[in-house]
Amino acid sequence: FGKSNIFIRYCGALLGKKSDRTMNRQVLLFISLLSLGAVVGQVTYSIPEEMAKGSLVGNIAQDLGLETKRLTSGKARIYTRDSDEYIELNRERGVLLVKERIDREALCRQTTPCALHFQIILENPMEFYSVTVQITDINDNAPTFEEGEIKFKISESAITGAKFVLERAVDLDVGMNDLQRYELKPTDNFALKLHNNADGNKNVEMVLQKPLDREKQEQISLVLTAVDGGEPQMSGTMLIIITVLDVNDNAPVFTQQTYKATVTENSPKGTVVATVTASDADQGSNGKITYSITNTLDDVRKMFKINRENGEVTLIGNVDFEESRNFQINVRASDDGGLTDSCKLIVDVQDVNDNNPEINIMSKSTVISEDAKLSTVVTMINIEDKDTGENGKVLCFISENVPFILKTSTNNFYSLVTDSDLDRERASEYNITVTCSDEGVPSLSSSVTLTLQISDVNDNAPVFERSSYEAYIVENNTPGLSIFTVKARDADWNQNARVSYILEDSSVNGVPVSSYVSVSADSGVIHAVRSFDYEQIKDFQFRVKAQDGGSPPLSSNVSVKIMIQDQNDNPPQVLYPVQTGGSLVAEMVPRSADVGYLVTKVVAVDVDSGQNAWLSYKLQKATDRALFEVGLQNGEIRTIRQVTDKDAVKQRLTVIVEDNGQPSRSATVIVNVAVADSFPEVLSEFTDFTHDKEYNDNLTFYLVLALAVVSFLFITCLVVIISVKIYRWRQSRVLYHSNLPVIPYYPPRYSDTLGTGTLQHVYNYEVCRTTDSRKSDCKFGRAGSQNVLIMDPSSTGTMQRIQSEKSILDEPDSPLEVRNVSLWFLSKLYITDINDNSPSFKNNEKRFEISESA
């Protein structure tokens, strides 16, 4: 709606029942929307007092144009400054109901109109609506007099028209239900006269219309009736008793009909407020005046008292401007003759600044997201100062250096809203102090501190500690070795700050980088996946991405360069002289060579780098060490003396080439040198050398081959002989010469040890064999504690069981002349069952004879 104001007036009638009365409920709806973060509106309802609990006040959801589910989701609630709540909100139905019985007279006394003021607060987004429920009066109070009886003493000489002030009746109701008229009965001597005051009240006077005669009637009884205007009418009565006296013809007279005075609130007790004065022209006791306060049913007599002798009005209670701003004191002056006069004293209470502003938190958020938009409502505050004028004007402000401001929405309502962007990483919590001061002298103030947590959003990407990384690893490393660690930090919090590390896809020389290294997702530790070879790859680069756990996730990446450090893992390689197996290469040195003659140069390389590739040359062996030397750095072989005729033609040099690594690696090379002046001489010498070498190599080869052939033939013959012997022995002596059958034997106390088959029995058999027929000894073989059976061929099927511990056969040294004796071994044959038999009865038919007497 922007800044427009919308005024909607909705009047309706809702009929309800309360006892036998019909009540009309008028609804006034007023909505004002302001251009703030919260919606502000006002609704007014009118209901009669004394409605039953649970009675309907109004459909607040419909009147505000809200849906009932908005009341539920927004956690709608009623906020009231007072502790008493007479109205409750039903969120499900969206209606206001009477929570407690409402007595207008107890709530507002004589104040009109009487209304309840409260606010309805909604959250997410934050909104509030002001609601006013006006309480209309019903005629539930009758007029009452403070005293049920009043007495007058009137002289019989009182002239016609003499006035006598009567006590007013009080009706707590207002409007038409308030006191409307008085009636005085009987009216033989007196009549009523009413005087309207400026405050709307009526003074009641009794006027003498007919002279009194004490001799005829010494005492007169009258009844004063007060009647209200309600429906039905209600009334109250007071008895007036008049005693007729002798002559007192002058009544007291006040100097003023209305006195005015001022008293400051919180004035101490005993403070003199004012003095009223009356005079009486009579003498003696008829001229003695007595003062009294005639107020009824209010707090005047609790706040003030009057000196009966001099009319001095003093303070006896605590005066509070916020409770009562003025008092009207009705004073009566009476003489002893019964004549009276009356006046009123109006006391105005002067306000002082004695109330601090009250700060009421209507609704607040304890947590706000750091990406909240500008002018987001955080807290709504209501300010109340019971003082008036300058003392009641309140100005609120908040602490400085916070990204919030305080905006006023309506009278005494403030909203705390965001004024700039929030950043949790800069400040995760704010303690906002709201201070409110009035403009009184001296100024009074109140303050409240609001604690607001800033919730995190994922607005910061991980940041690596370095812009790029370089790391070194020695070649020939173990796969899985930790190289180094990349580290990134995220300024966010909790899940948004959890960093995971990811190896970005790339390739090194056409091979995926993931086959070289891996990165731990949690710790950022980079591991080597393979063993590196400096000679194949010296360095490579890849990128690592750090990604947080927010939604959506944020990430950053960094470049990582891995440099392989060389290790002395390669020996030197000799390029010259070339070593060949079939031919012999020799360097020729003439016999006329001088000292320092360059014979040849050993050329070697090392594929390692750095000091691992620094090579040195040494002469390890030589036919004549005094003739040649090798340059330590260049590998040049030179003569160190003059060659003579005595030097051998064939010279053999062994040169070792070493690198400078730790530990060092080396290679050797043999250099053949021919000391001769002509090529034929060299050829003849080296041809014999070659022939001898080839002859020695061939002889060694043939010797090894012959030894292998002889060993193979010997082992083959041995295996064949053993196999033939075993075969003949088994054929002639084990089974083919035995005519004994296989006889089953069932051991005692037999039980099935398997327990897994379906057959309930395991059959045990003893297998026998005969010993060599050329020997007379009987040998037995058995397993464990099994029994042995010996069968005699001449027997007719009987078996003799011989116990193992008593058998003479157990004696190893007892030869026994037995022929055709068999030895039995225990074996087991397991027969498994199949379902090949059906149940059957022994007899197909069975007959019974049963007596009928059974």
C-alpha positions in Angstrom: 0.0 0.0 0.0 3.0 2.3 0.2 2.4 5.4 2.2 -1.3 5.6 1.6 -3.7 5.5 4.5 -6.8 3.4 4.3 -9.7 4.0 6.5 -12.4 1.3 6.6 -15.4 1.6 8.7 -17.3 -1.6 9.2 -20.5 -1.5 11.3 -22.4 -4.7 12.0 -24.7 -6.1 14.6 -24.0 -9.4 16.3 -26.9 -10.7 18.5 -26.0 -12.6 21.6 -27.8 -13.6 24.7 -26.9 -12.7 28.2 -29.7 -13.5 30.8 -32.8 -11.9 29.4 -31.0 -8.9 27.7 -30.1 -8.5 24.1 -26.8 -6.8 23.4 -25.7 -5.2 20.2 -22.0 -5.2 19.3 -20.7 -2.6 17.0 -17.3 -3.0 15.3 -15.1 -0.1 14.1 -12.2 -1.2 12.0 -9.4 1.2 11.3 -6.2 0.1 9.4 -3.2 2.3 8.8 -0.3 0.9 6.9 3.0 2.7 7.1 6.1 2.3 4.9 8.2 0.5 7.4 9.5 -3.1 7.6 6.5 -4.0 9.8 2.8 -3.7 8.9 0.9 -1.5 11.3 -2.9 -1.5 11.6 -5.7 -0.6 14.1 -9.0 -2.3 14.7 -11.7 -1.2 17.1 -14.5 -3.4 18.5 -17.4 -2.5 20.9 -18.8 -5.1 23.3 -21.0 -4.8 26.4 -19.6 -5.6 29.8 -20.3 -8.8 31.8 -20.1 -11.0 28.7 -19.6 -14.7 29.4 -16.2 -16.3 29.0 -15.6 -17.5 25.5 -18.0 -15.0 24.0 -17.1 -13.8 20.5 -15.5 -10.4 20.3 -14.8 -10.2 16.6 -13.3 -12.0 13.6 -9.9 -10.4 13.7 -8.5 -12.4 10.7 -11.4 -11.3 8.4 -11.3 -7.7 9.6 -7.6 -7.4 9.0 -7.7 -9.3 5.7 -5.5 -12.1 7.0 -5.8 -15.8 6.5 -6.0 -18.0 9.6 -2.9 -20.0 8.6 -1.0 -16.7 8.7 -1.9 -16.3 12.3 -0.6 -19.8 13.0 2.6 -19.6 11.0 3.3 -16.1 12.4 2.8 -17.3 16.0 0.2 -14.6 16.5 -0.1 -13.5 20.1 -1.6 -10.7 22.1 0.7 -8.1 23.7 -0.8 -5.8 26.4 0.9 -3.3 28.7 -1.1 -4.4 31.7 -0.7 -7.8 33.3 -4.5 -8.6 33.1 -5.7 -10.0 29.9 -9.4 -10.0 29.3 -9.3 -10.9 25.6 -7.7 -14.0 24.1 -6.8 -14.9 20.5 -7.9 -18.2 18.9 -5.4 -18.7 16.1 -7.2 -21.6 14.5 -10.5 -19.7 14.0 -8.9 -16.3 13.7 -11.3 -14.8 16.3 -11.0 -12.8 19.5 -12.8 -14.3 22.5 -13.6 -13.0 26.1 -11.1 -14.6 28.4 -12.2 -13.1 31.8 -15.4 -11.4 33.0 -15.2 -7.7 32.3 -16.6 -5.3 34.8 -16.6 -1.8 33.3 -17.0 -0.1 36.7 -14.0 -1.9 38.2 -12.0 -1.3 35.0 -12.7 2.3 34.2 -14.9 3.7 37.1 -16.6 6.8 35.7 -14.2 7.3 32.8 -15.9 7.2 29.4 -15.4 5.8 27.0 -14.0 2.7 28.6 -11.7 0.6 26.4 -9.1 -2.1 26.4 -6.0 -1.5 24.3 -3.6 -4.2 23.1 -1.6 -5.3 20.1 -1.5 -8.4 18.0 2.1 -9.4 17.1 3.0 -11.6 14.2 6.4 -12.9 13.1 8.1 -14.0 9.9 7.7 -11.3 8.7 7.3 -9.1 11.8 3.9 -7.3 11.9 1.7 -5.8 14.6 -1.8 -4.5 14.7 -3.3 -2.3 17.4 -6.7 -3.4 18.7 -9.1 -1.4 20.8 -12.1 -3.0 22.5 -14.6 -0.5 23.8 -16.6 -1.7 26.8 -20.2 -0.4 26.8 -22.1 -0.1 30.1 -25.1 -2.1 31.1 -27.5 -1.2 33.9 -26.0 -3.5 36.5 -25.7 -1.0 39.4 -28.5 0.7 41.3 -28.1 4.2 42.7 -26.9 4.1 46.3 -26.6 6.5 49.2 -23.6 6.4 51.4 -25.8 6.5 54.5 -29.2 5.0 54.7 -30.4 7.6 57.1 -29.8 11.3 57.6 -31.1 13.6 60.4 -31.8 17.4 60.4 -32.7 19.7 63.2 -34.8 22.6 61.8 -36.2 25.5 63.8 -39.9 26.0 63.5 -39.1 29.6 62.7 -37.4 28.6 59.5 -38.7 30.8 56.7 -40.3 29.4 53.6 -37.7 28.8 50.9 -35.0 27.7 53.4 -32.7 25.2 51.7 -31.2 22.0 53.2 -28.4 20.3 51.3 -28.9 16.5 50.9 -26.4 13.8 50.3 -26.2 12.8 46.6 -26.7 9.3 45.5 -24.0 7.5 43.4 -24.6 5.3 40.5 -21.5 3.5 39.1 -23.1 3.1 35.7 -22.7 5.8 33.1 -24.8 7.4 30.4 -28.5 6.5 30.4 -27.8 3.9 33.1 -26.5 6.6 35.5 -28.6 8.5 38.0 -31.4 10.5 36.3 -33.8 11.9 38.9 -34.7 12.1 42.6 -38.1 11.8 44.3 -39.0 13.0 47.8 -42.1 11.7 49.6 -44.2 13.0 51.2 -44.2 16.5 49.9 -46.3 18.2 52.6 -43.7 20.6 53.9 -40.6 20.1 51.7 -39.8 20.0 48.0 -36.7 18.9 46.0 -34.6 21.3 44.1 -31.8 20.2 41.8 -28.8 22.3 40.7 -26.7 21.2 37.7 -22.9 21.5 38.2 -20.4 22.2 35.5 -19.0 18.6 35.9 -22.4 17.2 35.1 -23.3 16.2 38.7 -26.4 17.5 40.5 -26.6 19.0 43.9 -29.8 18.0 45.8 -31.4 20.5 48.1 -34.5 20.2 50.2 -36.5 23.4 50.2 -39.0 24.4 52.9 -42.4 25.1 51.2 -44.6 25.3 54.3 -43.7 26.7 57.7 -43.1 24.1 60.4 -45.0 24.0 63.7 -43.2 22.0 66.4 -46.3 21.9 68.4 -48.2 20.1 65.7 -45.4 17.8 64.5 -42.2 17.6 66.4 -40.6 15.0 64.0 -41.0 14.5 60.3 -39.9 11.4 58.3 -39.2 11.7 54.6 -37.9 9.2 52.0 -35.5 10.4 49.2 -35.5 8.0 46.2 -32.8 8.1 43.5 -33.8 6.6 40.2 -31.5 5.7 37.2 -32.4 5.7 33.5 -31.6 2.0 32.7 -33.9 -0.6 31.5 -35.3 -1.9 33.8 -34.9 1.1 36.1 -33.1 0.6 39.4 -33.3 2.9 42.5 -32.0 3.5 45.9 -33.5 5.2 49.0 -32.4 7.2 52.0 -34.5 8.1 55.1 -34.6 11.7 56.2 -35.6 12.4 59.8 -36.3 16.0 60.7 -36.5 17.2 64.3 -38.4 20.6 64.6 -36.6 23.0 66.9 -37.2 26.4 68.2 -36.2 29.5 66.4 -32.8 29.6 64.5 -33.4 32.0 61.7 -29.9 32.5 60.2 -28.1 29.8 58.2 -24.3 29.6 57.7 -23.1 31.2 54.5 -19.8 30.4 52.7 -17.7 33.3 51.4 -17.5 31.5 48.0 -19.6 28.8 46.4 -16.5 27.4 44.6 -13.0 27.3 46.0 -9.9 26.3 43.9 -6.5 25.0 45.0 -3.4 23.3 43.6 -1.4 20.5 45.2 1.8 19.0 43.8 1.8 15.2 43.4 3.9 13.3 46.0 3.3 16.1 48.5 3.9 15.0 52.1 1.0 14.2 54.3 -0.2 17.1 56.4 0.2 19.6 53.6 -2.5 22.3 53.9 -4.4 22.4 50.6 -6.9 25.3 51.2 -9.2 26.8 53.9 -12.9 27.4 53.4 -14.8 30.0 55.5 -18.5 30.4 56.4 -20.3 32.9 58.6 -23.5 32.8 60.7 -25.3 35.9 61.8 -26.8 34.2 64.8 -25.4 34.4 68.2 -24.5 31.7 70.7 -24.8 28.1 69.8 -26.9 29.0 66.7 -23.9 30.9 65.3 -21.3 28.1 66.0 -20.3 26.6 62.6 -19.1 23.0 62.1 -17.3 22.0 58.8 -17.5 18.5 57.2 -16.8 16.8 53.9 -19.9 15.2 52.4 -18.3 13.3 49.4 -19.5 9.7 49.1 -18.2 6.6 47.3 -14.9 8.2 46.1 -11.5 8.5 47.6 -11.8 12.1 48.7 -12.2 11.2 52.4 -9.1 9.0 52.1 -7.0 11.8 50.7 -8.2 14.9 52.5 -9.6 15.9 55.9 -11.1 19.2 57.1 -10.7 20.8 60.4 -14.3 20.9 61.9 -13.5 24.2 63.7 -11.7 26.4 61.1 -12.3 24.7 57.7 -8.7 24.0 57.0 -8.3 21.2 54.4 -5.2 19.1 54.7 -3.6 16.1 52.9 -3.8 12.7 54.5 -3.0 10.4 51.6 -0.5 10.1 48.7 -1.4 12.2 45.7 -0.5 10.6 42.4 -1.1 12.6 39.3 -1.2 9.5 37.1 -4.2 8.2 39.2 -6.2 11.3 39.7 -5.5 14.7 38.1 -8.1 16.6 40.2 -10.4 16.2 43.2 -13.7 17.9 44.0 -14.4 18.2 47.7 -17.9 18.9 48.8 -17.9 20.9 52.1 -20.9 21.5 54.3 -21.1 24.1 57.1 -23.7 23.5 59.8 -24.7 25.5 62.9 -26.2 24.0 66.1 -29.6 25.1 65.0 -29.5 22.7 62.1 -29.1 25.2 59.3 -26.5 24.4 56.7 -24.7 25.7 53.6 -22.5 24.0 51.1 -19.6 24.8 48.8 -17.2 22.8 46.6 -13.4 22.8 46.7 -11.7 21.9 43.4 -8.1 20.7 43.9 -5.9 20.3 40.8 -2.9 18.0 41.1 0.2 19.3 39.5 2.4 16.7 37.7 6.1 16.2 38.6 8.5 14.1 36.6 8.5 11.0 38.8 8.1 8.2 36.3 10.8 6.7 34.2 9.9 5.7 30.7 8.9 2.1 30.4 10.4 0.1 27.6 8.3 -2.9 26.6 9.7 -5.4 24.1 6.7 -6.3 21.9 8.6 -8.8 19.7 12.2 -9.5 18.9 14.5 -11.7 17.0 17.5 -13.1 18.7 19.1 -14.3 15.4 19.3 -12.6 12.0 21.0 -13.7 8.9 24.0 -11.8 7.7 22.4 -11.5 4.2 19.3 -9.7 5.6 18.0 -6.9 3.5 18.1 -3.3 4.5 15.3 -2.1 6.8 14.6 -5.7 8.0 12.7 -5.4 11.3 14.6 -6.9 14.2 12.7 -5.8 17.3 9.5 -3.8 18.0 9.4 -1.7 21.1 6.6 0.2 22.9 7.5 3.1 25.1 5.2 4.4 27.9 5.7 7.3 30.3 2.9 7.9 32.7 3.8 11.5 33.2 2.2 14.3 31.0 3.3 17.3 29.1 7.1 17.7 28.8 7.5 15.1 31.5 5.8 12.5 29.2 7.6 13.3 26.0 10.1 10.5 25.3 13.0 10.3 22.9 14.8 7.0 22.2 18.1 6.3 20.7 20.5 3.4 20.4 24.2 2.9 20.8 26.6 4.1 18.1 28.7 2.1 15.7 26.0 -0.6 15.0 24.4 -1.3 11.7 20.9 -0.6 13.0 18.7 2.4 13.5 15.6 3.1 15.5 12.5 4.2 13.6 9.2 5.4 15.0 6.2 3.8 13.5 3.3 5.3 15.5 2.9 7.1 18.7 5.3 5.5 21.3 6.0 2.6 19.0 9.5 2.0 17.6 11.1 -0.5 15.2 14.7 -1.5 15.3 15.7 -2.2 11.7 18.9 -2.9 9.8 20.6 0.2 8.4 23.6 -1.3 6.5 24.9 -4.7 5.4 25.7 -7.2 8.0 28.9 -9.3 8.0 29.2 -12.2 10.5 32.9 -12.5 9.8 33.3 -8.9 11.0 31.0 -9.1 14.0 29.1 -12.2 15.0 27.1 -10.6 17.8 25.8 -7.2 18.6 24.8 -5.9 22.0 22.4 -3.0 21.2 21.5 -0.7 24.1 18.2 1.2 23.6 18.0 4.3 25.9 14.8 6.3 26.3 14.7 9.7 28.1 11.9 12.0 28.8 12.1 15.8 28.6 11.3 16.5 32.3 13.5 18.4 34.7 15.5 16.5 35.8 15.2 14.1 32.9 14.6 10.4 33.7 15.6 7.6 31.4 15.5 3.8 31.0 17.6 1.5 28.9 17.5 -2.1 27.8 20.2 -4.2 26.1 19.3 -6.4 23.2 21.6 -9.3 22.2 21.5 -10.2 18.5 23.3 -13.1 17.0 24.3 -12.9 13.3 23.8 -16.2 11.5 26.2 -17.3 8.9 25.6 -17.6 5.1 28.1 -19.0 2.7 29.6 -15.8 1.3 33.3 -16.5 1.7 35.3 -18.8 -0.5 38.2 -20.8 0.9 41.5 -18.9 0.7 44.8 -20.7 0.4 47.7 -19.6 2.6 49.9 -19.1 -0.5 49.2 -18.0 -4.0 51.2 -21.0 -5.3 53.1 -23.9 -3.9 56.4 -25.6 -4.7 57.5 -28.9 -3.3 60.4 -31.2 -3.7 60.5 -35.0 -3.7 63.5 -37.3 -4.2 63.1 -39.8 -7.0 62.6 -43.5 -6.4 60.2 -42.6 -3.6 57.8 -45.1 -2.1 54.2 -44.9 -3.5 51.9 -43.3 -1.0 54.6 -41.0 0.4 53.3 -37.7 1.8 54.9 -34.9 -0.2 53.5 -31.8 1.6 50.2 -30.2 2.7 48.2 -27.4 1.1 46.0 -25.4 3.5 43.0 -23.2 2.9 40.9 -21.3 5.4 37.3 -20.2 5.2 36.1 -17.2 7.1 32.6 -18.6 7.4 31.4 -20.7 10.3 30.4 -24.3 10.9 29.4 -26.3 7.8 30.1 -23.3 5.5 33.7 -23.3 6.8 34.4 -27.0 6.3 37.0 -27.2 3.5 37.4 -30.2 1.2 40.4 -30.5 -1.2 39.9 -31.8 -4.7 42.5 -32.6 -7.3 41.5 -30.9 -10.6 41.6 -32.9 -13.7 44.7 -32.3 -15.9 47.4 -34.3 -17.6 51.2 -34.5 -17.5 52.8 -35.6 -20.7 49.4 -37.1 -21.8 49.0 -39.0 -18.5 46.2 -38.0 -16.0 47.7 -36.2 -13.1 45.8 -38.5 -10.7 48.2 -41.3 -11.7 51.0 -39.1 -10.3 49.6 -37.6 -7.1 46.5 -37.7 -4.9 45.2 -35.2 -2.3 43.4 -36.0 1.0 40.0 -34.4 0.9 40.0 -33.6 4.6 43.6 -32.6 5.4 44.9 -31.4 2.1 47.9 -33.7 2.3 49.3 -34.5 -1.2 50.6 -38.1 -1.6 52.7 -39.6 -4.4 50.8 -42.3 -6.2 53.8 -43.7 -8.0 57.6 -43.8 -7.7 59.1 -40.9 -9.7 62.1 -41.2 -12.0 64.1 -38.0 -12.4 65.5 -39.2 -15.7 61.9 -39.4 -17.1 60.2 -36.4 -15.5 61.9 -33.6 -13.7 58.9 -31.5 -12.6 55.2 -31.2 -13.3 52.3 -28.8 -12.3 48.7 -29.3 -11.3 45.9 -27.4 -9.5 44.2 -28.2 -6.2 40.7 -26.9 -5.6 39.5 -26.0 -2.1 35.7 -26.2 -1.7 33.6 -25.4 1.3 30.5 -27.3 2.6 28.0 -24.5 2.0 25.0 -24.5 -0.3 25.8 -23.6 -3.0 29.5 -24.4 -2.3 32.2 -21.8 -3.0 35.7 -22.8 -4.1 39.1 -21.5 -5.1 42.2 -23.2 -6.5 45.9 -22.9 -6.3 48.8 -24.0 -8.6 51.2 -26.6 -7.2 54.5 -27.4 -8.7 56.3 -30.7 -7.8 60.0 -30.8 -8.6 61.8 -34.2 -8.6 65.2 -34.3 -7.0 67.8 -36.5 -8.5 69.1 -39.6 -6.7 72.3 -41.4 -7.6 70.5 -44.4 -9.1 72.3 -44.8 -12.4 75.9 -46.0 -12.9 78.1 -44.3 -15.4 77.8 -45.7 -19.0 81.0 -46.1 -21.1 80.6 -44.8 -24.6 84.2 -45.4 -25.7 86.0 -47.8 -26.1 83.1 -49.9 -27.2 83.0 -53.3 -25.5 82.1 -56.1 -28.0 82.0 -59.9 -27.4 83.1 -61.2 -30.8 86.0 -58.9 -31.8 88.9 -57.4 -30.0 89.7 -53.7 -30.2 93.2 -52.5 -29.3 94.9 -49.2 -29.2 98.4 -49.1 -30.9 101.3 -47.3 -29.2 104.6 -47.0 -31.2 107.7 -47.9 -29.3 109.0 -44.5 -30.0 106.2 -42.8 -28.0 107.4 -40.2 -25.6 106.3 -39.5 -22.1 102.7 -38.1 -22.1 101.8 -39.8 -25.3 97.9 -39.9 -25.7 97.0 -43.5 -26.1 93.2 -43.1 -26.1 90.4 -41.5 -24.1 87.8 -43.2 -22.1 84.4 -41.5 -22.8 81.6 -42.1 -20.2 78.3 -40.4 -19.3 75.9 -40.5 -16.3 72.2 -39.9 -16.9 72.0 -38.5 -13.3 72.4 -34.8 -12.7 74.4 -32.5 -10.5 77.2 -34.0 -8.5 75.7 -37.4 -9.2 76.9 -37.0 -12.8 80.4 -35.8 -12.0 82.7 -38.6 -13.2 86.2 -39.5 -12.2 88.5 -42.0 -13.9 91.0 -44.3 -12.2 93.3 -47.1 -13.4 92.3 -50.2 -11.5 94.6 -52.8 -13.1 97.2 -52.8 -15.7 99.8 -55.1 -17.3 102.4 -52.5 -16.5 101.2 -49.8 -14.1 104.4 -47.9 -14.5 103.8 -47.3 -18.2 100.3 -45.7 -18.3 98.1 -43.4 -16.3 94.5 -42.1 -16.6 93.4 -38.5 -16.3 91.2 -38.2 -13.2 88.7 -35.8 -14.8 89.0 -36.3 -18.6 89.7 -40.1 -18.8 92.7 -39.6 -21.1 95.2 -42.6 -21.0 98.8 -41.4 -21.5 102.2 -42.8 -21.1 104.1 -41.8 -18.0 107.6 -43.0 -19.3 109.4 -43.8 -22.4 108.4 -47.0 -24.2 111.2 -49.5 -24.5 111.8 -52.7 -26.4 111.4 -54.7 -23.3 107.8 -53.7 -22.8 105.3 -56.4 -23.8 103.4 -55.9 -27.0 100.1 -56.8 -25.4 99.0 -54.4 -22.6 95.7 -54.8 -20.8 94.3 -51.8 -18.8 91.2 -51.9 -16.5 89.8 -48.4 -16.0 87.1 -47.7 -13.4 84.7 -44.8 -13.9 83.0 -43.5 -10.7 80.4 -40.8 -10.2 80.3 -38.3 -7.3 77.0 -39.5 -5.7 76.4 -40.8 -2.3 76.9 -43.7 -2.4 78.9 -43.6 -5.6 78.3 -45.9 -8.5 80.9 -47.1 -11.0 81.6 -48.9 -14.2 84.7 -50.6 -15.6 86.1 -50.8 -19.0 89.0 -52.9 -20.4 91.4 -51.1 -22.8 93.7 -53.3 -24.9 96.9 -51.6 -25.9 99.4 -52.9 -28.5 102.9 -51.6 -28.1 104.4 -52.1 -31.6 105.6 -50.2 -34.6 103.9 -52.3 -37.3 100.4 -53.8 -37.8 101.5 -57.4 -38.7 103.3 -57.7 -35.4 100.2 -56.6 -33.6 98.0 -58.9 -35.6 100.1 -62.0 -34.9 100.2 -61.4 -31.2 96.5 -60.7 -30.8 95.4 -63.6 -33.0 97.0 -66.1 -30.6 95.4 -64.3 -27.8 92.0 -64.5 -29.4 92.4 -68.2 -30.3 93.5 -69.1 -26.8 90.6 -67.2 -25.3 88.0 -68.9 -27.6 89.5 -72.3 -26.9 89.2 -71.9 -23.1 85.7 -70.6 -23.4 84.6 -73.7 -25.5 86.2 -76.2 -23.2 84.3 -74.8 -20.2 81.0 -75.0 -22.1 81.5 -78.6 -23.1 82.5 -79.7 -19.6 79.3 -78.2 -18.1 77.1 -79.8 -20.8 78.6 -83.3 -20.3 78.1 -83.1 -16.5 74.4 -82.2 -17.0 73.8 -85.1 -19.4 75.4 -87.7 -17.1 73.4 -86.5 -14.1 70.1 -86.6 -16.0 70.8 -90.2 -17.2 71.7 -91.4 -13.7 68.6 -90.0 -12.1 66.3 -91.4 -14.9 67.8 -94.9 -14.5 67.4 -94.8 -10.7 63.7 -93.8 -11.0 63.0 -96.6 -13.5 64.6 -99.3 -11.4 62.7 -98.2 -8.2 59.4 -98.1 -10.1 59.9 -101.7 -11.5 60.8 -103.1 -8.1 57.8 -101.6 -6.4 55.5 -102.8 -9.2 56.8 -106.4 -9.0 56.6 -106.4 -5.2 53.0 -105.3 -5.1 51.9 -107.7 -7.9 53.5 -110.8 -6.3 53.0 -110.3 -2.6 50.1 -108.2 -1.7 46.8 -109.2 -3.3 47.2 -111.7 -6.0 48.4 -114.6 -3.7 45.6 -114.1 -1.1 42.4 -116.2 -1.4 40.8 -114.9 1.8 37.5 -113.1 1.6 36.6 -109.7 3.1 34.7 -110.3 6.3 32.8 -107.5 8.0 33.2 -106.9 11.7 31.1 -104.7 13.9 33.1 -103.3 16.9 31.3 -103.2 20.3 29.8 -99.9 21.6 29.7 -98.7 18.0 28.3 -95.2 17.3 28.1 -93.1 14.2 30.9 -90.5 14.5 29.9 -88.5 11.5 26.4 -87.4 12.5 25.6 -85.9 9.2 24.3 -88.8 7.0 20.9 -90.3 6.7 22.2 -93.9 7.4 21.9 -94.8 11.0 24.9 -97.3 10.9 28.4 -97.3 9.6 29.7 -100.7 8.6 33.3 -101.5 9.6 35.3 -104.0 7.6 38.7 -105.6 8.3 40.9 -106.1 5.3 43.6 -108.7 5.6 46.9 -109.4 3.8 49.4 -112.2 4.1 53.1 -111.8 4.9 55.8 -113.2 2.7 55.2 -117.0 2.3 59.0 -117.5 2.5 59.0 -116.3 6.1 57.5 -117.9 9.2 57.0 -114.6 11.1 53.5 -113.3 11.4 53.2 -109.5 11.1 50.2 -107.4 12.1 49.3 -103.9 11.2 46.4 -102.1 13.0 45.3 -98.6 13.8 44.9 -97.3 17.3 43.0 -99.6 19.7 41.1 -101.5 17.1 40.7 -105.3 17.5 42.4 -107.8 15.2 40.8 -110.9 13.7 42.7 -114.0 12.7 41.0 -116.4 10.3 41.9 -120.1 10.1 41.2 -121.5 6.7 40.2 -124.9 8.2 37.5 -123.4 10.4 33.9 -123.5 9.3 33.1 -119.9 9.6 33.9 -119.3 13.3 35.8 -116.2 14.3 38.1 -115.8 17.3 38.5 -112.4 18.8 41.8 -111.7 20.4 42.1 -108.7 22.7 45.0 -106.4 22.0 46.4 -106.3 25.4 46.4 -110.1 25.9 47.4 -111.3 22.5 50.7 -113.0 22.2 50.9 -111.5 18.8 51.7 -108.3 20.6 55.1 -109.6 21.5 57.5 -108.3 19.0 60.1 -111.0 19.7 57.8 -114.0 19.6 58.2 -115.9 16.4 55.2 -118.0 15.5 55.1 -120.9 13.1 51.8 -120.3 11.4 51.0 -121.1 7.9 48.4 -119.4 5.8 47.9 -116.7 8.5 46.2 -113.5 7.4 46.5 -110.0 8.8 43.4 -107.9 8.9 43.2 -104.1 8.8 40.2 -102.2 10.0 38.5 -100.0 7.4 35.1 -98.3 7.2 32.6 -98.5 4.4 29.9 -95.8 4.6 26.5 -96.7 3.0 24.2 -93.7 2.6 20.4 -94.2 2.5 18.0 -93.3 -0.3 14.2 -93.3 0.0 13.5 -96.6 -1.6 11.2 -98.2 0.9 7.6 -97.3 1.7 5.9 -98.0 5.1 4.1 -101.4 5.3 2.1 -103.4 7.8 3.1 -106.9 8.8 -0.5 -108.2 8.1 -2.8 -106.9 5.5 -5.8 -107.8 7.7 -6.5 -107.9 11.4 -9.7 -109.2 13.0 -11.2 -108.5 16.4 -14.1 -110.0 18.3 -15.8 -107.7 20.8 -18.7 -108.6 23.1 -21.8 -106.4 23.0 -21.5 -106.1 26.7 -18.2 -104.4 26.4 
